[in-house]
Amino acid sequence: MKYLLPTVAGCASIALVGTLAVTAPSASAATTTPDVSKEALNVSKEGLNVPGARDSSDSTATAANQSATSNLPNIFKSQTALASAKVPDIVNASASASAASVNNVSAGLTSGGDDAAPSEGSAPSETEQAPAEGAETETPKSEDEDAKDSSDESKAEGEDDISGSVRQKTEDGVNIALISDVLDVPANNPSLVGFTFSESKSNIRIQVRTKQGSEWGNWDTLDEEQQEEAQNKGSEPMTVSNASAVQMRILGDSAPSEAELVLVDPKRDAGDAQAVAENDPVELDDQVSGDSAGAETAPEQSTEDSTDAEAASAENVDAAAGATVTNQNYVPGSSTVDTVAKKVSKPKIGSRSSWGAKAYRGSPDYASGIKQAVVHHTSGSNSYSAADVPGIIRGIQAYHQQGRGWNDIGYNVVADKYGRLWHARGGDVSKAVIGAHVAGHNTGTFGISVLGTYNSAAPPKKTRDAVASAIAWKFSINGISKATKSNLVGHRDLGQTDCPGDAFYAKLGEMRSTVNSILKTGEQPSDSKDDDKSKDDDKSKDDDKKTEKPKAKTSIEKYAEKNKLGKALGKEYDVKGVSGAKAQKFEKGTVYWSKKTGAYHLSGAIASAYKGNAVTDLGLPTSAEKGGLKGGGVAQRFEKGSFYWSKNTGAHYTSGTIMKYWGDKGTVKGHLGYPKSDVVYKKGRGEQLFEGARLVWAEGYGTTEFSPKGSIAGGVSDDNAPGGATPPGDDSTDDKSPADSGEGSADDKDSKDDKSKDDSKKDDKSKDDKKKDDKSKDDKKKDDDKKKDDKSKDDKKKDDDKKKDKPSKAEKIAAQRASIIKDAKANLGVKYVWGGTSPKSGWDCSGYTQYVYGKNGIKLPRTTSQQRYAGKEISLKDAKAGDLIWIPGHIGIISETKGQMYDAGSTRTNTTKRSYSWMLNRGAKVIRVVG
């Protein structure tokens, strides 16, 4: 492993990594400075020898199409390689459609080397046109020859070939021009890795992979990003969390000049958690944020259809100069204001100082106004926490400024997956600050980016609503009355990229509808809907009457006034899930009231976390927030539990049996510390992660402490139950699967019926079961044997028994193990059914083990938590075939093959034989019942 030391104090594609050189956290956001490290890239022999270093460049590559020069799409080609295929940056508005057409660039490896290359700022048309016969021979061939001659000249002059004397290739034959060592990264916070270079004589592809635990991920291709204010060429940020190491490689016929790998450690700051707590997520009313009817709405269930509809090829009016046109893959429209838009107030946006922004280099530039909003994603991992967000934004800014030489972070505003908005690029965010988020289209556009990658799944609805609220506000102050397919677009509509991801792009129709609903009503989360001063003259008398006879204040209003919570931000509303409960938002918190509890308010992190299941699980608050806890933490009591917050854990609630157990151990003062997840109870089980341990409770069994390491994703959940979720061990990495209950209820009716039906149908296998039936009166032979055993005076019988070859105890145990394995094998393929216990109707993990052991004379209890204590715990090194391997919520039978088990894992795997390594990573126990 190698560490980089700091050297100088996007639809993106730099890898934001979960770990870089470890540094001590700063005392405050104002003094936190990210560490930026740079390393010249070459061909590392050690890097080439790492497993997977030569993995295929692309899963779609073919043996006949392996040259990096001729097969890479234009997005990866250098300006030198594209010079002969250059097209005009701007096509005159009066030009015909045919004259303005531009060939689209294929994203696959099989595209030809003669694709027309759009210049900076232009975008391809929707449908790629095949080149004419023989058209591909002249220009690409000349380019290849030039590159070859240049390479030969360099070698003749004695210059070093940065790609090495031996051309290393991937498994599918693409040349590896550069590859790094394996670089360690810090474990305490997210970080970034990116690539910069000066020039490239051949097409290149930038790829990064990360290591989690002992497993390497796939090579991910990073987009090359061009910006006017950049001092070099390179990629842009992509988030990767929870990684232990990172490696980069550059594919191409020759290496680019001045190639550097850039690592950024934004570091965790003591003020990050407070910045998050003070920046409330944007929350829209249901009637505003819901999917409005109309042509703009993108169907939730049809990502592909929506994407196609949004990406129709057409001409687009340039935002900065309305008379110039370029071909873009979205439906155009006019930005002309048809009607005057209602004034929309500014949503809550976290300040630059809150996330520790560095100063803008120079002074921000402004346009006269905006005519277009561009939606981005930053690309990469979505597994960041809320407290990670300020550091991630700091890291992006540090890379843009110190890695690429930009004046500031490129986006005007950044949103996170929790629905929070953050002021990104310097300048007055209410004005048309010129950003650096889409080359050729930065003037007159508003760039907003969501942290994460959204190709297969869109950001949460609350995040999409937050983005829509920011855009609606910007449209309102710039006189735009309606969001259309030409003024609210994705980055891919203006450049060669897949940003903001297929799934997110498919939601732009829905977001336009949300923006239009806000523009129509003028309502935002921060609005006071009752504070409309523009009353009609004919209503003035009614206003005077209201002034003369003020309405009596409600209990909530009295409480808010007494506690100085500021102006109301909306009307009083019913609290869903709590009968008779009312609530109302104010500037400094939300007040909750019922006859039973009276009025109390929530603010900060606890207010943000109090939603969904928390409301129904806890009921209403019954006390004010209490501070002064260990480490500066706070707590607040509710009807059925309590919320606790600390800067290291955030806000989480606990209740019930687990809360009582935690209380007995000293709550936050004890060894368990603060809760790190919300408690979850389901199917007679409960689970909650604390700083010091993971608590698991099972009905009839009690509460047990387990190691706090590993992911529980918010607590116990039944991932094996119907619904299509990935059960434990069913995912390739299993790092997202919580400990779950992988079996049905112990007193499941279907389980009993299935077993009786199954046993009655298999007469030829029922002898062993009948031997266990002490009450059987029909089995004469059994009664005779029992009588003979009880008669100690039968000398003849004893003599006969002595003559027989009696197996030893060890032989009996070995035979029983072999029989267990035989029965386990015999039932491979039986379908997985949560709660089932028989091969006929299916079973879950504990139903399977109970059946197999039962066939061999061992009666196991029904649930995994009970089977955990059915035998003796032994070490893994002493495990034998037929022993059980267990984690909370799942159990299997160790097979005769080292490292594998038989289990009923999920509806995807059913009953199968597979590795149990994923269970070892979660603290598996080996249980010996046999012998």
Protein Blocks (a to p, Z undefined) as FASTA:
>chain_A
ZZdddfbgcipabdcdfbdcdddddfbfklpccddddddddddfklmmpghklgcfbfkb
cfklmbfklmpcfklpcfklmmmmpccfbdcfkbcfklmpccdddfbfkbcfkbccddeh
iacdfbdcdddehklmmmmmmmmmmmmmmmmmmmmnopacfkbjbdcddfkopacfbdcd
dddddfkbccddddddfbdcbdcdddddddehjbccddddddddddfkbcbdcdddddde
hiabdcdddedfbdcehiacddddebpafklmmmmmmmccddddfklmpccedjklccfk
lmmlmmmmmmcccddddfklmkbccdddbdcddfbdfbdcddddddddddfklnopacde
hjadddfbdfbdcdddeeiafkbcfklmmmmmmmmmmmmmmmnopabdfbfbdcdfkopa
cdfbecjfkbccdddfbghilgopacdddedddfkbccdfklmmmmmmmmmmmmmmnopa
bdcfklmccfklmoccfbebjklmmmmmmmmmmmmmmmmnopafkbcfklcfbbcfklmm
mmmmmmmmccdddfklmmmmmnonojafbdcdddehiahiacdddfkbccdddfklopad
dehjllmmngcjlmmmnopafbdcdehiehhiacdddfkbccdddfklopaddehjllmm
mmmnopjmmmnlpafbdcddeehiacdddfkbccdddehkbpcdddfedceehpacdfkb
ghhiacehkamnlpmbccddfbdcfklfklmmmmmmmmmmmmmlmmmmmmmmmkbcklmm
lmmmmmmmmmmklmklmmmmmmpccddfklmmmmmmmmmmmmmmmmgoiacdehiabfkn
opafklmmmmmmmmnopacdfblklmmmmmccddfklpcehiacddehiacdddfbehia
cddfbfmlmpadddfklmmmnopacddfeZZ
